[in-house]
Amino acid sequence: MAEDKRESKRDEKGTMTVQEAGRKGGMKTAQTHGRDFYEAIGHKGGQKVKELIEEGKKAKALHAEKQ
């Protein structure tokens, strides 16, 4: 039933679904950039999260000192 809904929406608009577009873009990115690209952006993301956690800990400590 859900398949029929997607098919009819696709036929009405004549375009692909958001899911299909995302999959197509992801596959193209993987072909273009390769494994090293994903490792690098994963590392950058992890470093950013680490920085944000440290900033949150500092802010919490400052807030506790003020009280």
C-alpha positions in Angstrom: 0.0 0.0 0.0 2.8 2.5 0.9 4.5 1.5 -2.3 1.4 2.5 -4.3 1.3 5.9 -2.6 4.9 6.6 -3.5 4.4 5.5 -7.1 1.3 7.7 -7.5 3.0 10.7 -6.0 6.0 10.2 -8.3 3.8 9.9 -11.3 1.9 13.1 -10.4 5.0 15.2 -10.0 7.2 13.4 -12.4 10.1 13.6 -10.0 11.9 11.3 -7.6 11.2 11.1 -3.9 13.4 12.8 -1.3 14.6 9.4 -0.2 15.6 8.5 -3.8 17.3 11.8 -4.3 19.3 11.3 -1.1 20.3 7.8 -2.0 21.4 9.0 -5.5 23.4 11.9 -4.1 25.0 9.7 -1.4 26.1 7.1 -4.0 27.5 9.8 -6.3 29.5 11.4 -3.4 30.8 8.0 -2.4 32.0 7.3 -6.0 33.5 10.8 -6.3 35.3 11.1 -2.9 35.8 7.6 -1.6 36.6 6.3 1.9 39.2 8.8 2.9 36.6 11.6 2.5 34.2 10.0 4.9 37.0 9.2 7.4 38.1 12.9 7.3 34.6 14.4 7.8 33.9 11.8 10.5 37.0 12.9 12.3 36.2 16.6 12.0 32.7 15.9 13.3 34.0 14.0 16.3 36.5 16.8 17.1 33.7 19.4 17.0 31.6 17.3 19.4 34.5 17.0 21.7 35.0 20.8 21.7 31.4 21.4 22.3 31.4 19.0 25.3 34.4 20.8 26.8 32.7 24.2 26.3 29.5 22.9 28.0 31.6 21.6 31.0 33.3 25.0 31.4 30.0 26.8 31.1 28.4 24.5 33.7 31.4 25.1 36.1 31.1 28.9 35.7 27.4 28.7 36.3 28.0 26.7 39.5 30.5 29.2 40.8 28.1 32.1 40.4 25.5 30.3 42.6 
